[in-house]
Amino acid sequence: MFAKEYRDLADLLLNNGRAQNYYKGLPDNIQQAISHNSSEIRTMRSLRHFAKAAQRTGR
């Protein structure tokens, strides 16, 4: 099963409640780090990937 792909992070968060809840649950510094890559985040999977990467690097 393929995940639905959105235009960018804003589109993903606007149209996917699960992604929105996940994003809201992240610390502010992780949200900020993710927003720098917003054009590359088009799926729930990529959102999780960028969040985990930001947590590992301590952003």
N, C-alpha and C positions, 0 to 999 in steps of 0.2 A: 504494500500500500504506500503510495507516494503522498507526502505532506503537501498541503496546499501552499503555493508560493505567492507571496504578496510583493508589492512594488518596493517597499522599504520598511523600516522599523515602525514608522508612524502608521502606515497602512496595516501592518500586522497587528499592532496594538488596538487600532480602531475597530478591526473586524474579527478579532479572535479573542474571546473572553478568557480563555485559558492562558494565552500569552500575556494578556493584560494583568491577570492576577499574579502570574509568575514574576513579571517585571516589577509590579508594585511591592512585592515581597522582598525585593533585593535592596541591600543597603544603598544609600544615596551615592556613595563613591563608585559603586559598581554600575549603577544606572548611568552616571555621568560618563564612565569609561565606555559603556555600550553605545551611548549616543554619538560618540566620535566615529563609530563604524556603522551608523544607521543605514546608509545606502547599501551596505553589504548584508544586512540582516533581513532576510525575506521569508524565513520559515521558523517554526518553533524550535527546530533542531539547531539552527544557526544561532538563535537567541541564547539557548542553553550553552552552546559552545563558547560564544563570546563572554558570557557571564562567568563560566568556569575559568576561562583564560584570564579574565580580569581579576578573579579572586586569587589565582595562582601567582600573578605578578604583583599583587598587593595594591592595585590601583584604586 
